[in-house]
């Protein structure tokens, strides 16, 4: 996910509270030339990291972070124009209506599928913003 030699790697915020999955997601990002930011598994820390990171090209974020809904982070990223991919182990139809048009990764999903979704998000070939 890098372009010409002078172009920086695409940075992707990884928000996931399951350590092994977060590690695998970061490896999958590195495998396609992206630069993981994080991982982070707590909402407050994820919001802080998102605010402090100058350039985010996309984010992959778990909907449920240790029992806390991550929607404030999703709202912040969407408002900032950062494409997001939501991840959840729950039925996607349980998401609030506001997020039903956001690209969603139903766990478990292959890391190859994650890479495909991420390439699409960064390329802008699919709108990841929720319906307003």
Secondary structure, DSSP 8 states (H G I E B T S, - for coil): ---STTS---EEEEE-S-HHHHHHHHHHHHHTT-EEEEEE-SHHHHHHHHHH-S---EEEEESEETTEE-HHHHHHHHHTT-EEEEEESS-GGGS-GGGTTS-EEESS--HHHHHHHHHHHHHTSS--S---
